[in-house]
């Protein structure tokens, strides 16, 4: 696994060194066409993200009961303030951005997944090279696979349990944990992802 990480890091370095003007133009065009969001794409990071997505889907489908769907989500970047605004706006919508209730809902927004547009929104400062950053993408990819695979859950917050478990398992590969990196313990995950009727 560590060799795969080194390979991805080497590919990222090459990708970052050879980014093209055309891709930068695409990033600016996507940013200009974002509807009501002030979202911008980072062309270099977007290329890194594309390289990681296939590896993450393969890892998720082999370690969890998730379909190996190769259909990539749209990945966009937004300020932390914009992420918080979007989460607050769609807090009650089970069809909008994925987030949990309870303790986790009061934490800082790290990233969001939009079910309708199949878009992952990452913070502007997301670099994608650290295991911690990658774990955020793992979490949101769980939501993407749940959405595209049309998996059913008793309540919207029930989707969060698997996303946090996958994120924690990803971090464990590098000697890290969800609790140490994000101050999220498994008890909080279990309580926050329970359906309370």
N, C-alpha and C positions, 0 to 999 in steps of 0.2 A: 504494500500500500504506500509506503514511504517513497518507493521508486516511482510510483505513479504520480505522487505529489511533485517530486522533483522534475519529472517529465513535463507535467503541466506548467510548472514554474519556468522551465526552459522555453516551452512553446510561448508562454506569455511574454517572456523577454523578447523573443524574436518578433512576436506579433506587435508588441509595443514599438519596437524599433522600425517596423516596416509599415506602419499605418498609412493609408493612402488619403489623398485629398478628396477622392470621391466618397469615401466612407465618412469623412468629416462633413462633407456637404449633405450627405444623407442624415447625419445626426442633427445638423442645424435645421434641415427641412422638417424632420420629425418633431423637433422642439417647437418650431413655429406653428405646426399644425395641431399641437396638443390643445384639446378643446378648452375646458375651463381651468385646467391645471397649469401652474407655472413649472413645467417639467422640462429638463434638458437631458440630452443623451451625451455621454462621454464616449467618444468613438473608440478610444483605446480600451477602456474598461468594457465596453459593449462587446468588443472582439474577444476579450478574456472570458466574459460571461458565456458567450456562445461555445467556447472550448470546454468550459466546465459543465454546461448543461447536460450534454450527452453522458459524461462520466457520472454525474449525479443521478440521472435517471436510471442508469445501469445499476449503480450502487443501491439506490432506493428499492428498485424492483427485486434485487437479489437478497436484500436484508429485511424487507417489509412486504406486506401483502398489498402491493401497489402495482398497477399495470405499467409495463415498459412502453409507454407512449412516447414516441419521438417528436411529436408535435411541440415545438418550442413555444414558450410564452413570449410576449413582447416584454422587454426589460427596459424600464425607464428610470430616471433618477430625479429626485426632488429634494428640496430642503427639508430639514427636520420639522420646521414650522408647517410646511405644506403637508407633510405626512400626518402630523397631528390634526390639522384642519380636516383632512379627508377622513380620518378615523372618526373624529367627532361628528362629522356630517352623516356618515353611514353607520353609526354605531348600532342602530336598531334594524338595519336591513340585512337579512340573511342572504340576499342575492348580491349584495355589494362587496365591499372589502372584507376579507377574513380577519377577524380578531376575536378575542375571547372576552368573557365577562369577568367580574370579580377582581381579584388582586391583579391579575395580569393586565386588565384593561386600564389600570391606573399607572402602569409603568410607561416609561418613555417609548414612543413608537420607534421600532427599529426598521421595519419594512412592512409593506402591505401587498396583498394579492387581490386583484379585482376579478371576480368571477365572470362578469359580463364581457369585459374586453380581453380577458385572459392576459392580464398585464401584471407583472411584478414591479413594484415601485421600491427602489432601493434609495438609501440616503446619498446625498451628494458626495459624502466623504467615503463611500464604500469603495475599497480598492480591489477586493477579490483575491488578494494574494495570501492573506493570513487564514489559518484554519477557522478563526472566529468569524471573519467576513464570509468565508465560504459556507459556514454553518447557517448563516442568515439566508443565503440562497437555497440551501438544502431545505430549510423550514418552509420557505415560500414555494419551492418546487413540489413539496408534499401537497400543498393546497392546489397547485396547478394539476397534478396528477389526479387528485380527488375530483376536481371539477371536470376535467376533460374525460376522465374515466366514468363520470356520472355515478360516483359512489354516493350512497345515501347514508344519512346520519339522523339520529333522533332529534338533534337540535344543532344549530350552527356552531356553538362552542365545543361540541363533541369532536369536531374536526381538528381542534387544536392539540389534543392529546398525542396523536400520532406525529404531528409536525414537531412538537417539542421532544418526543422520544427519539425521532430521527436526528434532530439537531444535536441532542446530547450524545447519541451514539457516534455521530460524525466527529464531534469534539473529542470523545474518548480515544479515537484513533491517534490523536496527537497528544495524549496525556492531559487533556483539558476537560472541563465540565461545564455544563449549562449553569450550574450554581455559581461557579467561580467567575465565569466570563460575563454572565448576564444577571446574576443575582436572582435566578429562578430555580427554586428547588422542586423536586418531583411531587411533594405533597401539594404544593400550590398548583402545579399543573393538573393533578388529579381532581382537586376540588374545583378549579376554574373550568375544567372541561366537562364536568358533570352536568347532566340535564336536570335542572330544578323545575319541576312542574308545580 
